[in-house]
Amino acid sequence: MVSFFAGIAATIVTIPLLGFILIYFISRAIVKNNRKSFFLSVDITTAFFIIAVHYLLLVIVGKNMLWLIILLLLLSILLFAYINWRKNQEIQTVKTLKRFWRFTFLLSLCTYFLLLVIGLIQRILTTTIN
């Protein structure tokens, strides 16, 4: 049973889009609201996309770039807090975190697909040349 859940977790980390779709349909069946289900699946799978980007960078570059990912996330949350402070003269923590997390989803989704294409091209070129 433990290996079953480990396999599911490994699949979702490897293919986070599949996890997004699964979580969306499960939450839609439970919540019965498309918008809430979509945002719930965005919130849950953001971490999976970040981990997938880390592993894709590890495979493509050959170096551990987790420190860079964490640094970019910290800088972006500081930027979101600063923008919120300039706009409202106070930092609304929940709103700032929600916007940051959804921005992180968009950023990691785009980065995931970009790295996926780069990795495929790199693998095709190394296979064709050898």
DSSP file (Angstrom, degrees, kcal/mol; ACC not computed):
  #  RESIDUE AA STRUCTURE BP1 BP2  ACC     N-H-->O    O-->H-N    N-H-->O    O-->H-N    TCO  KAPPA ALPHA  PHI   PSI    X-CA   Y-CA   Z-CA
    1    1 A M     >        0   0    0      0, 0.0     4,-1.8     0, 0.0     5,-0.2   0.000 360.0 360.0 360.0 -38.8    0.0    0.0    0.0
    2    2 A V  H  >  +     0   0    0      1,-0.2     4,-2.2     2,-0.2     5,-0.2   0.897 360.0  51.6 -66.2 -39.7    2.9    2.4    0.8
    3    3 A S  H  > S+     0   0    0      1,-0.2     4,-2.1     2,-0.2    -1,-0.2   0.827 105.6  56.9 -67.7 -29.7    4.5    1.6   -2.5
    4    4 A F  H  > S+     0   0    0      2,-0.2     4,-2.0     1,-0.2    -1,-0.2   0.946 110.7  42.2 -63.5 -48.8    1.2    2.4   -4.3
    5    5 A F  H  X S+     0   0    0     -4,-1.8     4,-2.4     1,-0.2    -2,-0.2   0.836 112.8  54.3 -69.0 -32.0    1.1    5.9   -2.8
    6    6 A A  H  X S+     0   0    0     -4,-2.2     4,-2.4     2,-0.2    -1,-0.2   0.889 108.5  49.9 -66.4 -38.3    4.8    6.4   -3.4
    7    7 A G  H  X S+     0   0    0     -4,-2.1     4,-2.1     2,-0.2    -2,-0.2   0.893 110.9  48.3 -65.7 -40.6    4.2    5.5   -7.1
    8    8 A I  H  X S+     0   0    0     -4,-2.0     4,-2.4     2,-0.2    -2,-0.2   0.922 112.5  48.6 -65.6 -43.7    1.3    8.0   -7.3
    9    9 A A  H  X S+     0   0    0     -4,-2.4     4,-2.2     1,-0.2    -2,-0.2   0.904 111.4  50.0 -62.7 -41.4    3.4   10.7   -5.7
   10   10 A A  H  X S+     0   0    0     -4,-2.4     4,-2.2     1,-0.2    -1,-0.2   0.882 111.1  49.6 -65.3 -37.6    6.3   10.0   -8.0
   11   11 A T  H  X S+     0   0    0     -4,-2.1     4,-3.2     2,-0.2    -2,-0.2   0.907 110.8  48.9 -66.9 -42.0    4.0   10.2  -11.0
   12   12 A I  H  < S+     0   0    0     -4,-2.4     7,-0.3     2,-0.2    -2,-0.2   0.874 113.3  47.0 -67.5 -36.3    2.5   13.5   -9.9
   13   13 A V  H  < S+     0   0    0     -4,-2.2    -1,-0.2    -5,-0.2    -2,-0.2   0.892 117.1  43.7 -70.3 -38.4    6.0   15.0   -9.3
   14   14 A T  H  < S+     0   0    0     -4,-2.2    -2,-0.2     1,-0.3    -3,-0.2   0.906 131.3  22.7 -72.7 -42.0    7.2   13.7  -12.7
   15   15 A I  S >X S+     0   0    0     -4,-3.2     4,-1.3    -5,-0.2     3,-0.9  -0.719  70.4 171.3-125.1  79.2    4.1   14.7  -14.6
   16   16 A P  H 3> S+     0   0    0      0, 0.0     4,-2.5     0, 0.0     5,-0.1   0.758  74.4  65.3 -66.0 -23.3    2.5   17.5  -12.6
   17   17 A L  H 3> S+     0   0    0      2,-0.2     4,-2.2     1,-0.2     5,-0.2   0.883 100.6  51.3 -64.9 -36.2    0.0   18.3  -15.3
   18   18 A L  H <> S+     0   0    0     -3,-0.9     4,-2.6     2,-0.2    -1,-0.2   0.902 109.8  49.8 -63.5 -41.6   -1.5   14.8  -14.7
   19   19 A G  H  X S+     0   0    0     -4,-1.3     4,-2.8    -7,-0.3     5,-0.2   0.888 108.6  53.1 -63.3 -39.3   -1.7   15.6  -11.0
   20   20 A F  H  X S+     0   0    0     -4,-2.5     4,-2.3     2,-0.2    -2,-0.2   0.930 111.2  45.7 -60.1 -46.3   -3.4   18.9  -11.8
   21   21 A I  H  X S+     0   0    0     -4,-2.2     4,-2.4     2,-0.2     5,-0.2   0.921 114.2  48.3 -65.5 -44.3   -6.1   17.2  -13.9
   22   22 A L  H  X S+     0   0    0     -4,-2.6     4,-2.3     1,-0.2     5,-0.2   0.933 113.6  46.3 -61.3 -46.5   -6.7   14.5  -11.4
   23   23 A I  H  X S+     0   0    0     -4,-2.8     4,-2.7     1,-0.2     5,-0.2   0.878 111.1  54.0 -65.1 -37.1   -7.0   16.9   -8.5
   24   24 A Y  H  X S+     0   0    0     -4,-2.3     4,-2.4    -5,-0.2    -2,-0.2   0.946 111.5  43.2 -62.0 -48.5   -9.3   19.1  -10.5
   25   25 A F  H  X S+     0   0    0     -4,-2.4     4,-1.7     2,-0.2    -2,-0.2   0.882 115.4  48.9 -69.0 -36.7  -11.7   16.3  -11.3
   26   26 A I  H  X S+     0   0    0     -4,-2.3     4,-1.5    -5,-0.2    -1,-0.2   0.935 114.8  44.4 -66.2 -45.2  -11.7   14.9   -7.8
   27   27 A S  H  X>S+     0   0    0     -4,-2.7     4,-3.5     1,-0.2     5,-0.5   0.836 110.4  55.5 -70.2 -30.4  -12.3   18.4   -6.3
   28   28 A R  H  X5S+     0   0    0     -4,-2.4     4,-1.5    -5,-0.2    -1,-0.2   0.875 107.5  49.9 -66.9 -35.6  -15.0   19.2   -8.9
   29   29 A A  H  <5S+     0   0    0     -4,-1.7    -1,-0.2    -5,-0.2    -2,-0.2   0.852 120.1  36.8 -69.0 -33.0  -16.8   16.0   -7.8
   30   30 A I  H  <5S+     0   0    0     -4,-1.5    -2,-0.2    -5,-0.1    -3,-0.2   0.933 127.7  31.7 -83.3 -49.8  -16.6   17.0   -4.2
   31   31 A V  H  <5S-     0   0    0     -4,-3.5    -3,-0.2    -5,-0.1    -2,-0.1   0.821  84.4-150.3 -81.8 -32.9  -17.0   20.8   -4.3
   32   32 A K     << +     0   0    0     -4,-1.5     2,-0.4    -5,-0.5    -4,-0.1   0.781  62.6 107.6  64.6  30.1  -19.3   20.9   -7.4
   33   33 A N     >  -     0   0    0     -6,-0.3     4,-2.4     1,-0.1     5,-0.2  -0.957  57.8-156.3-138.5 117.8  -18.0   24.4   -8.4
   34   34 A N  H  > S+     0   0    0     -2,-0.4     4,-2.4     1,-0.2     5,-0.2   0.904  92.9  48.0 -62.1 -44.2  -15.7   24.7  -11.4
   35   35 A R  H  > S+     0   0    0      2,-0.2     4,-2.3     1,-0.2     5,-0.2   0.935 114.7  44.3 -64.5 -47.8  -14.0   27.9  -10.3
   36   36 A K  H  > S+     0   0    0      1,-0.2     4,-2.2     2,-0.2    -1,-0.2   0.883 113.9  51.6 -64.9 -37.9  -13.2   26.7   -6.8
   37   37 A S  H  X S+     0   0    0     -4,-2.4     4,-2.3     2,-0.2    -2,-0.2   0.903 109.6  49.9 -64.6 -41.5  -12.1   23.4   -8.1
   38   38 A F  H  X S+     0   0    0     -4,-2.4     4,-2.2    -5,-0.2    -2,-0.2   0.950 113.8  43.7 -62.5 -49.5   -9.7   25.0  -10.5
   39   39 A F  H  X S+     0   0    0     -4,-2.3     4,-2.5     1,-0.2    -1,-0.2   0.841 112.1  53.9 -68.5 -31.9   -8.2   27.3   -8.0
   40   40 A L  H  X S+     0   0    0     -4,-2.2     4,-2.1    -5,-0.2    -1,-0.2   0.918 110.4  46.2 -65.6 -42.6   -7.9   24.4   -5.4
   41   41 A S  H  X S+     0   0    0     -4,-2.3     4,-2.3     2,-0.2    -2,-0.2   0.854 111.6  52.5 -69.4 -33.0   -6.1   22.3   -7.9
   42   42 A V  H  X S+     0   0    0     -4,-2.2     4,-1.0     2,-0.2    -2,-0.2   0.941 110.8  47.8 -62.5 -47.0   -3.8   25.3   -8.8
   43   43 A D  H  < S+     0   0    0     -4,-2.5     4,-0.4     1,-0.2    -2,-0.2   0.868 115.9  43.5 -63.5 -37.7   -3.0   25.8   -5.1
   44   44 A I  H >< S+     0   0    0     -4,-2.1     3,-0.6     1,-0.2     4,-0.5   0.912 114.9  46.2 -76.5 -42.3   -2.3   22.1   -4.5
   45   45 A T  H 3X S+     0   0    0     -4,-2.3     4,-2.2     1,-0.2     5,-0.2   0.532  87.6  86.6 -84.4  -4.2   -0.2   21.4   -7.6
   46   46 A T  H 3X S+     0   0    0     -4,-1.0     4,-2.2     1,-0.2    -1,-0.2   0.924  90.3  50.2 -58.4 -43.4    2.0   24.5   -7.4
   47   47 A A  H <> S+     0   0    0     -3,-0.6     4,-2.3    -4,-0.4    -1,-0.2   0.882 108.7  52.5 -63.0 -37.7    4.4   22.6   -5.1
   48   48 A F  H  > S+     0   0    0     -4,-0.5     4,-2.4     1,-0.2    -1,-0.2   0.889 108.7  49.8 -65.6 -38.8    4.5   19.7   -7.6
   49   49 A F  H  X S+     0   0    0     -4,-2.2     4,-2.4     2,-0.2    -2,-0.2   0.890 109.7  51.4 -66.9 -38.2    5.4   22.0  -10.4
   50   50 A I  H  X S+     0   0    0     -4,-2.2     4,-2.1     2,-0.2    -2,-0.2   0.931 112.3  46.0 -62.9 -45.0    8.2   23.6   -8.4
   51   51 A I  H  X S+     0   0    0     -4,-2.3     4,-2.3     1,-0.2    -2,-0.2   0.898 112.0  51.6 -64.6 -40.4    9.6   20.1   -7.6
   52   52 A A  H  X S+     0   0    0     -4,-2.4     4,-2.5     1,-0.2    -1,-0.2   0.894 108.7  50.8 -64.5 -39.7    9.3   19.1  -11.2
   53   53 A V  H  X S+     0   0    0     -4,-2.4     4,-2.5     2,-0.2    -1,-0.2   0.905 109.0  52.8 -63.1 -40.7   11.2   22.2  -12.3
   54   54 A H  H  X S+     0   0    0     -4,-2.1     4,-2.1     1,-0.2    11,-0.3   0.939 112.0  43.9 -59.4 -47.8   13.9   21.4   -9.8
   55   55 A Y  H  X S+     0   0    0     -4,-2.3     4,-2.1     2,-0.2    -2,-0.2   0.862 111.8  52.7 -69.8 -34.9   14.3   17.9  -11.2
   56   56 A L  H  X S+     0   0    0     -4,-2.5     4,-2.8     2,-0.2     5,-0.3   0.914 110.8  47.8 -65.0 -41.1   14.2   19.0  -14.8
   57   57 A L  H  X>S+     0   0    0     -4,-2.5     4,-2.5     1,-0.2     5,-0.9   0.891 109.8  53.8 -63.7 -38.2   17.0   21.5  -14.1
   58   58 A L  H  X5S+     0   0    0     -4,-2.1     4,-0.8    -5,-0.2    -2,-0.2   0.897 113.9  41.3 -62.4 -40.9   18.9   18.8  -12.3
   59   59 A V  H  <5S+     0   0    0     -4,-2.1    -2,-0.2     2,-0.1    -1,-0.2   0.910 121.5  40.0 -74.0 -43.1   18.7   16.6  -15.4
   60   60 A I  H  <5S+     0   0    0     -4,-2.8    -2,-0.2    -5,-0.2    -3,-0.2   0.947 129.1  26.9 -74.4 -49.3   19.3   19.3  -18.0
   61   61 A V  H  <5S-     0   0    0     -4,-2.5    -3,-0.2    -5,-0.3    -2,-0.1   0.832  92.9-136.0 -84.9 -34.1   22.0   21.3  -16.3
   62   62 A G  S  <<S+     0   0    0     -5,-0.9     2,-0.3    -4,-0.8    -4,-0.2   0.534  70.9  97.1  88.4   6.6   23.5   18.6  -14.1
   63   63 A K  S    S-     0   0    0     -6,-0.5     2,-0.7     2,-0.0    -1,-0.3  -0.912  83.4-104.3-126.3 154.5   23.7   20.8  -11.1
   64   64 A N        +     0   0    0     -2,-0.3     3,-0.2     1,-0.1     4,-0.1  -0.692  38.5 172.7 -77.5 113.3   21.4   21.3   -8.1
   65   65 A M     >  +     0   0    0     -2,-0.7     4,-1.8   -11,-0.3     3,-0.4   0.096  42.4 112.5-109.4  20.0   19.6   24.6   -8.7
   66   66 A L  H  > S+     0   0    0      1,-0.2     4,-2.7     2,-0.2     5,-0.2   0.873  74.1  58.6 -62.0 -36.7   17.2   24.4   -5.8
   67   67 A W  H  > S+     0   0    0     -3,-0.2     4,-2.2     1,-0.2    -1,-0.2   0.877 106.1  49.0 -60.1 -37.3   18.9   27.3   -4.1
   68   68 A L  H  > S+     0   0    0     -3,-0.4     4,-2.5     2,-0.2    -1,-0.2   0.890 110.4  50.0 -69.8 -39.9   18.2   29.5   -7.1
   69   69 A I  H  X S+     0   0    0     -4,-1.8     4,-2.2     2,-0.2    -2,-0.2   0.932 112.9  46.5 -63.0 -45.8   14.5   28.4   -7.2
   70   70 A I  H  X S+     0   0    0     -4,-2.7     4,-2.5     2,-0.2    -2,-0.2   0.900 111.8  51.5 -64.7 -40.5   14.2   29.3   -3.5
   71   71 A L  H  X S+     0   0    0     -4,-2.2     4,-2.5    -5,-0.2    -1,-0.2   0.919 110.4  48.3 -62.1 -44.2   15.9   32.6   -4.0
   72   72 A L  H  X S+     0   0    0     -4,-2.5     4,-2.2     2,-0.2    -1,-0.2   0.886 111.7  50.1 -63.8 -38.5   13.6   33.5   -6.8
   73   73 A L  H  X S+     0   0    0     -4,-2.2     4,-2.2     2,-0.2    -2,-0.2   0.914 111.4  48.3 -66.1 -41.9   10.6   32.6   -4.8
   74   74 A L  H  X S+     0   0    0     -4,-2.5     4,-2.0     1,-0.2    -2,-0.2   0.914 112.6  48.4 -64.6 -42.5   11.8   34.7   -1.8
   75   75 A L  H  X S+     0   0    0     -4,-2.5     4,-2.1     1,-0.2    -1,-0.2   0.889 111.5  50.1 -64.7 -38.3   12.5   37.6   -4.0
   76   76 A S  H  X S+     0   0    0     -4,-2.2     4,-2.4     2,-0.2    -2,-0.2   0.882 109.3  50.0 -70.5 -36.2    9.1   37.4   -5.7
   77   77 A I  H  X S+     0   0    0     -4,-2.2     4,-2.2     2,-0.2    -1,-0.2   0.879 110.7  50.8 -69.6 -33.9    7.2   37.2   -2.4
   78   78 A L  H  X S+     0   0    0     -4,-2.0     4,-2.4     2,-0.2    -2,-0.2   0.901 110.2  50.2 -65.1 -39.6    9.1   40.3   -1.2
   79   79 A L  H  X S+     0   0    0     -4,-2.1     4,-2.6     2,-0.2    -2,-0.2   0.912 110.9  48.6 -63.9 -43.0    8.1   42.0   -4.5
   80   80 A F  H  X S+     0   0    0     -4,-2.4     4,-2.3     2,-0.2    -2,-0.2   0.894 112.0  49.1 -64.6 -39.4    4.5   41.1   -4.0
   81   81 A A  H  X S+     0   0    0     -4,-2.2     4,-2.4     2,-0.2    -2,-0.2   0.902 111.6  49.3 -65.9 -40.5    4.6   42.3   -0.4
   82   82 A Y  H  X S+     0   0    0     -4,-2.4     4,-2.7     2,-0.2     5,-0.2   0.925 111.6  48.1 -64.8 -44.4    6.2   45.6   -1.5
   83   83 A I  H  X S+     0   0    0     -4,-2.6     4,-2.0     1,-0.2    -2,-0.2   0.914 112.8  48.7 -62.6 -42.3    3.6   46.1   -4.2
   84   84 A N  H  X S+     0   0    0     -4,-2.3     4,-2.5     1,-0.2     6,-0.5   0.895 112.1  49.2 -64.0 -40.0    0.8   45.4   -1.7
   85   85 A W  H  X S+     0   0    0     -4,-2.4     4,-2.3     2,-0.2    -2,-0.2   0.910 111.7  48.3 -66.1 -42.6    2.3   47.8    0.8
   86   86 A R  H  < S+     0   0    0     -4,-2.7    -1,-0.2     1,-0.2    -2,-0.2   0.853 116.6  44.0 -65.9 -33.7    2.7   50.6   -1.8
   87   87 A K  H  < S+     0   0    0     -4,-2.0    -2,-0.2    -5,-0.2    -1,-0.2   0.904 131.1  19.2 -77.9 -42.1   -0.9   50.1   -2.9
   88   88 A N  H  < S-     0   0    0     -4,-2.5    -2,-0.2     2,-0.3    -3,-0.2   0.426  93.1-123.3-112.7  -1.1   -2.7   49.7    0.4
   89   89 A Q  S  < S+     0   0    0     -4,-2.3     2,-0.3    -5,-0.2    -4,-0.2   0.598  92.8  59.9  61.8  12.5   -0.2   51.3    2.9
   90   90 A E  S    S-     0   0    0     -6,-0.5     2,-0.7    -5,-0.1    -2,-0.3  -0.966  90.2-108.9-157.6 158.1   -0.3   48.0    4.8
   91   91 A I        -     0   0    0     -2,-0.3     2,-1.0    -3,-0.1     3,-0.1  -0.829  20.3-156.0 -96.8 116.7    0.5   44.4    3.9
   92   92 A Q     >  -     0   0    0     -2,-0.7     4,-2.6     1,-0.2     5,-0.2  -0.807  12.1-162.7 -89.7 102.7   -2.5   42.2    3.6
   93   93 A T  H  > S+     0   0    0     -2,-1.0     4,-2.8     1,-0.2     5,-0.2   0.889  80.9  45.6 -60.4 -48.8   -0.9   38.8    4.3
   94   94 A V  H  > S+     0   0    0      1,-0.2     4,-2.4     2,-0.2    -1,-0.2   0.926 116.0  46.0 -64.2 -45.4   -3.5   36.5    3.0
   95   95 A K  H  > S+     0   0    0      2,-0.2     4,-2.3     1,-0.2    -1,-0.2   0.901 114.1  49.1 -64.7 -40.9   -4.1   38.4   -0.2
   96   96 A T  H  X S+     0   0    0     -4,-2.6     4,-2.6     2,-0.2    -2,-0.2   0.929 112.7  46.9 -64.2 -45.8   -0.3   38.7   -0.8
   97   97 A L  H  X S+     0   0    0     -4,-2.8     4,-2.7    -5,-0.2    -2,-0.2   0.886 112.0  50.9 -64.2 -39.1    0.3   35.0   -0.2
   98   98 A K  H  X S+     0   0    0     -4,-2.4     4,-2.1    -5,-0.2     5,-0.2   0.928 112.9  44.9 -65.7 -44.8   -2.5   34.0   -2.5
   99   99 A R  H  X S+     0   0    0     -4,-2.3     4,-2.3     2,-0.2    -2,-0.2   0.915 114.3  49.7 -64.9 -42.1   -1.3   36.2   -5.3
  100  100 A F  H  X S+     0   0    0     -4,-2.6     4,-2.5    -5,-0.2    -2,-0.2   0.924 111.1  49.1 -61.2 -45.2    2.3   35.1   -4.8
  101  101 A W  H  X S+     0   0    0     -4,-2.7     4,-1.8     1,-0.2    -1,-0.2   0.883 112.9  46.3 -65.9 -38.7    1.3   31.4   -4.8
  102  102 A R  H  X S+     0   0    0     -4,-2.1     4,-2.1     2,-0.2    -1,-0.2   0.860 112.3  50.7 -72.4 -35.2   -0.8   31.8   -8.0
  103  103 A F  H  X S+     0   0    0     -4,-2.3     4,-2.8     2,-0.2    -2,-0.2   0.901 108.4  53.2 -64.4 -40.2    2.0   33.7   -9.7
  104  104 A T  H  X S+     0   0    0     -4,-2.5     4,-2.9     1,-0.2     5,-0.3   0.882 106.4  53.2 -62.0 -38.7    4.3   30.9   -8.7
  105  105 A F  H  X S+     0   0    0     -4,-1.8     4,-2.6     2,-0.2    -2,-0.2   0.951 111.5  44.6 -60.2 -49.5    2.0   28.4  -10.3
  106  106 A L  H  X S+     0   0    0     -4,-2.1     4,-2.3     1,-0.2     5,-0.2   0.917 116.1  47.2 -62.0 -43.3    2.1   30.4  -13.6
  107  107 A L  H  X S+     0   0    0     -4,-2.8     4,-2.4     1,-0.2    -2,-0.2   0.928 115.3  43.9 -64.7 -45.5    5.8   30.9  -13.4
  108  108 A S  H  X S+     0   0    0     -4,-2.9     4,-2.5    -5,-0.2    -2,-0.2   0.847 112.2  53.7 -71.6 -32.3    6.5   27.2  -12.6
  109  109 A L  H  X S+     0   0    0     -4,-2.6     4,-2.1    -5,-0.3    -2,-0.2   0.943 112.8  43.0 -63.7 -48.3    4.0   26.0  -15.2
  110  110 A C  H  X S+     0   0    0     -4,-2.3     4,-2.3    -5,-0.2    -2,-0.2   0.914 116.0  48.5 -64.3 -42.4    5.7   28.0  -18.0
  111  111 A T  H  X S+     0   0    0     -4,-2.4     4,-2.8    -5,-0.2     5,-0.2   0.886 108.7  54.6 -64.8 -38.8    9.2   27.1  -16.8
  112  112 A Y  H  X S+     0   0    0     -4,-2.5     4,-2.2     2,-0.2    -2,-0.2   0.940 111.6  43.0 -59.6 -48.8    8.2   23.4  -16.6
  113  113 A F  H  X S+     0   0    0     -4,-2.1     4,-2.2     2,-0.2    -2,-0.2   0.882 114.1  51.2 -68.3 -37.3    7.0   23.4  -20.3
  114  114 A L  H  X S+     0   0    0     -4,-2.3     4,-2.5     2,-0.2    -2,-0.2   0.937 113.5  44.2 -63.2 -46.6   10.1   25.4  -21.4
  115  115 A L  H  X S+     0   0    0     -4,-2.8     4,-2.9     2,-0.2    -2,-0.2   0.845 110.6  56.2 -67.4 -33.0   12.4   23.0  -19.7
  116  116 A L  H  X S+     0   0    0     -4,-2.2     4,-2.2    -5,-0.2    -1,-0.2   0.928 110.6  43.7 -63.1 -44.9   10.5   20.0  -21.0
  117  117 A V  H  X S+     0   0    0     -4,-2.2     4,-2.6     2,-0.2     5,-0.2   0.920 114.7  49.6 -66.1 -44.3   11.0   21.3  -24.6
  118  118 A I  H  X S+     0   0    0     -4,-2.5     4,-2.7     1,-0.2    -2,-0.2   0.922 111.9  49.0 -60.9 -44.0   14.6   22.1  -23.9
  119  119 A G  H  X S+     0   0    0     -4,-2.9     4,-2.5     2,-0.2    -1,-0.2   0.898 111.5  48.7 -63.2 -41.3   15.2   18.6  -22.4
  120  120 A L  H  X S+     0   0    0     -4,-2.2     4,-2.5     2,-0.2    -2,-0.2   0.925 113.3  46.6 -64.5 -44.4   13.5   16.9  -25.4
  121  121 A I  H  X S+     0   0    0     -4,-2.6     4,-2.7     2,-0.2    -2,-0.2   0.920 113.0  50.1 -63.6 -42.9   15.5   18.8  -27.9
  122  122 A Q  H  X S+     0   0    0     -4,-2.7     4,-2.2    -5,-0.2    -2,-0.2   0.912 112.4  46.9 -61.4 -43.1   18.7   18.1  -26.0
  123  123 A R  H  X S+     0   0    0     -4,-2.5     4,-2.0     2,-0.2    -2,-0.2   0.888 112.4  49.9 -67.6 -39.1   17.9   14.4  -25.8
  124  124 A I  H  X S+     0   0    0     -4,-2.5     4,-2.6     2,-0.2     5,-0.2   0.925 112.2  47.8 -64.5 -44.2   17.0   14.3  -29.5
  125  125 A L  H  X S+     0   0    0     -4,-2.7     4,-2.2     1,-0.2     5,-0.2   0.897 113.0  47.0 -66.0 -39.9   20.2   16.0  -30.5
  126  126 A T  H  X S+     0   0    0     -4,-2.2     4,-1.5    -5,-0.2    -1,-0.2   0.853 115.1  47.1 -71.1 -32.3   22.4   13.8  -28.3
  127  127 A T  H  < S+     0   0    0     -4,-2.0    -2,-0.2    -5,-0.2    -1,-0.2   0.885 114.0  47.1 -73.0 -39.5   20.7   10.7  -29.6
  128  128 A T  H  < S+     0   0    0     -4,-2.6    -2,-0.2    -5,-0.2    -3,-0.2   0.882 112.9  48.5 -70.1 -39.2   21.0   11.8  -33.2
  129  129 A I  H  <        0   0    0     -4,-2.2    -1,-0.2     1,-0.3    -2,-0.2   0.889 360.0 360.0 -70.9 -39.7   24.6   12.8  -33.0
  130  130 A N     <        0   0    0     -4,-1.5    -1,-0.3    -5,-0.2    -2,-0.2   0.479 360.0 360.0 -78.3 360.0   25.7    9.6  -31.3
